[in-house]
Amino acid sequence: MAPSAQATFPVFLLLILSAAIAFVDGSSVDPSGEKFTHVHFYFHETRSGPNTTVANYKNLTSTPSFAYIGVFDNYLRKGTDPSSTLLGRAEGVGVFAMPDGRSGLLTATEFVFTAGKYNGSTLTMMGMYAAAGEADRSIIGGSGRFRMARGYCLSNVISIDALRLVAKFDLYVKHY
């Protein structure tokens, strides 16, 4: 009996993918041109009031306190003071689900730098934000000065109240 088209399609797709990878020219990436950069800033979130930078959507299921989605467009500043130099924005989304009682928020964040030496560049971060202690998340990409970025981000909440959240961010990035 001849193999069906459904059975051979994954094999065919794998062969095409293998051929494409074999013909990729890796000469455009110079490993000796790789750089390491430490980026430090403070993340300022306004939680309520006329200039709110986060929108929260709760109770998306019939189970109370199970699901949460938040969208944010927060400020990146040089210092903890809300009037310190603006370096850029943190734009992204957070998704929270805790069926087993654990506390954490999966975040996907684009750091958009609008001033200073990284003006016009971006870094993309993804990972779990822990409710307490230090959060350790992955840098998974970038643009401008941070092309082909990879690395990690460590962050700690400095202060939090009903109106504001300020967190210290340190990003350790390899890029070209």
C-alpha positions in Angstrom: 0.0 0.0 0.0 1.4 3.4 -1.0 1.9 6.0 1.8 -0.8 8.6 2.1 -0.2 12.2 1.3 -0.9 13.1 4.9 1.8 10.8 6.1 4.5 12.0 3.7 3.8 15.7 4.0 5.7 16.1 7.4 8.7 14.3 5.9 8.6 16.5 2.8 8.3 19.7 4.9 11.3 18.5 7.0 13.4 18.0 3.8 12.5 21.4 2.5 13.4 23.0 5.9 16.7 21.1 6.0 17.6 22.2 2.5 16.8 25.9 3.3 19.0 25.8 6.4 21.8 24.2 4.4 21.9 27.1 1.9 21.8 29.9 4.5 24.9 32.1 4.1 26.2 32.6 7.6 29.0 34.9 6.5 27.0 38.1 7.2 27.2 37.5 11.0 30.7 38.2 12.3 31.1 36.6 15.7 34.0 38.9 16.5 31.6 41.9 16.2 29.5 40.8 19.1 29.1 43.3 21.9 28.0 43.1 25.6 26.0 46.0 27.0 24.6 46.6 30.5 21.5 48.8 30.4 20.2 50.2 33.7 16.9 52.2 34.2 13.9 52.6 36.4 10.4 51.4 35.3 7.6 53.8 36.4 4.0 52.6 36.3 1.1 54.9 37.1 -1.6 52.6 38.5 -4.5 55.1 38.8 -5.4 58.7 38.1 -5.6 60.8 34.9 -2.2 59.6 33.5 -2.6 55.8 34.1 -0.1 53.7 32.2 -1.7 50.3 32.8 -5.1 48.8 32.0 -6.2 45.7 33.9 -8.8 43.2 32.8 -9.8 40.9 35.6 -12.2 38.0 36.1 -12.1 36.7 32.5 -13.4 33.4 33.6 -16.3 32.3 35.9 -13.7 31.4 38.6 -12.9 34.5 40.7 -9.2 35.5 40.8 -8.2 32.9 38.2 -7.3 35.0 35.1 -6.0 38.5 34.6 -4.7 40.4 31.5 -3.0 43.7 31.7 -1.7 46.0 29.0 0.9 48.7 29.8 2.8 51.6 28.3 5.1 52.6 31.2 7.9 55.1 31.4 11.6 54.2 31.6 13.5 56.8 33.6 17.1 57.4 34.7 16.2 57.6 38.4 13.5 56.7 40.9 12.0 60.3 40.8 9.1 60.6 38.4 10.6 63.8 37.0 14.0 62.2 36.3 15.2 62.0 32.7 12.9 60.0 30.4 14.8 57.3 28.5 11.9 55.6 26.8 8.8 53.4 27.2 8.0 49.9 28.3 5.1 48.6 26.1 3.6 45.2 26.6 1.2 42.8 28.1 1.0 40.7 31.2 -1.0 37.5 31.6 -1.8 36.0 35.0 -3.3 32.6 35.8 -3.1 30.9 39.1 -5.2 27.7 39.3 -2.7 26.2 41.8 -2.3 29.2 44.0 1.2 30.3 42.7 1.7 33.9 42.1 3.4 35.1 38.9 2.8 37.2 35.8 3.9 36.2 32.3 5.1 39.4 30.6 6.0 40.2 27.1 7.6 43.7 27.0 9.2 45.9 24.3 11.6 48.5 25.7 11.5 51.4 23.3 14.4 53.8 23.8 13.6 57.4 22.8 16.5 59.3 24.3 20.2 58.9 25.1 22.7 56.6 23.4 20.1 53.9 22.7 17.6 56.4 21.1 15.7 54.6 18.3 16.6 51.1 19.5 14.5 48.4 21.2 14.9 45.4 23.4 12.3 42.6 23.8 11.9 40.8 27.1 9.7 37.8 28.0 9.3 35.8 31.2 7.7 35.5 34.6 7.5 38.4 36.9 7.6 37.1 40.5 5.3 38.9 43.0 8.1 39.0 45.5 11.9 39.2 45.2 14.0 39.5 42.1 12.5 38.7 38.7 14.8 37.1 36.2 13.5 37.3 32.6 15.0 36.7 29.1 16.0 39.2 26.5 14.9 37.6 23.3 15.5 40.2 20.6 16.1 43.8 19.7 16.5 46.4 17.0 18.8 49.3 16.1 21.9 49.2 18.3 20.6 45.9 19.8 20.2 43.7 16.6 20.2 40.0 17.3 20.0 40.7 21.1 19.9 38.0 23.7 20.5 38.1 27.4 18.7 38.5 30.6 17.0 41.1 32.8 17.0 41.3 36.6 14.4 43.6 38.2 13.3 44.5 41.7 10.4 46.6 42.9 11.7 49.7 44.7 8.4 51.1 45.8 4.7 50.3 45.3 1.5 51.9 46.5 -2.1 52.3 45.1 -0.9 55.0 42.7 2.6 54.1 41.5 5.0 51.3 41.1 8.8 51.9 40.6 11.1 49.0 39.8 14.9 48.9 39.1 15.9 47.1 35.9 19.3 45.8 34.9 19.5 44.3 31.4 22.6 42.3 30.4 22.7 42.0 26.6 24.8 40.4 23.9 24.2 41.9 20.5 25.8 43.0 17.2 
